[in-house]
Every structure is written in C-alpha cells, then in structure tokens.
C-alpha cells in the first residue's frame, strides 16, 4: 500500500506500507493514506453541502422574518387607521344623535299626548 507523508512544511514524501499499518518516527509529521484522503475529501464535500443547506435555511428564515415584520407593520398601520376612523364616526354619531333629539323636541308629533286625554 502506498501513502504520502506530509511534513510540517507542507511537503509530501511517498512511502510504501506493509500490512496497512503505517508508522512514522517523526512526531511532527502527519501520515495520509489514500483512504484517508478520500474520507477527508468526502467529509469536506459533506461539510460544504451541510454548510450550504444551513446557509439556505438561514436565508429562508431571515426572509420569512422580514416578510412577517413588514406584514406586522402593515397591520399596525391599518389598526391605527381604523382607530382614527372609529373616533371620527363616534363623533359624527354624537352630533347626529344631538341633532335628532333637537328635531324630536321641536316637533309636535313627538310631544306628550296630554291634550288628547283632555278632550275625552
């Protein structure tokens, strides 16, 4: 089996291994077998895919939060407008109620019927 020995300075030395048991006498070197490299590459690809999925999920959530914030702002503005309209209508109703009371008190149709009971 072949393997590459990576030195601290980043250089590689090819070595042959027996019984798939690599040994390195230098404590500062790192040994990479072909399988290690394949596993490392697969892990990097999977990590990149996971990171991409996480970023897409974060982006989706951020966009959803922003959309909900805009919706909340719109609803708050609508509530304020309805409150103002409600106060305006209440005021108009009071004016109309007072006007109707004045008309009723001025009209003989809505006066007490004491005169009718005197005729009998």
ABEGO torsion letter per residue (X at the ends): XBBBBBBAAGBBBBBBBBGGBBBBABAABBBBBAAAAAAAAAAAAAAAAAAAAAAAAAAAAAAAAAAAAAAAAAAAAAAAAAAAAAAAAAAAAAAAAAAAAAAAAABAAABBAAAAAAAX
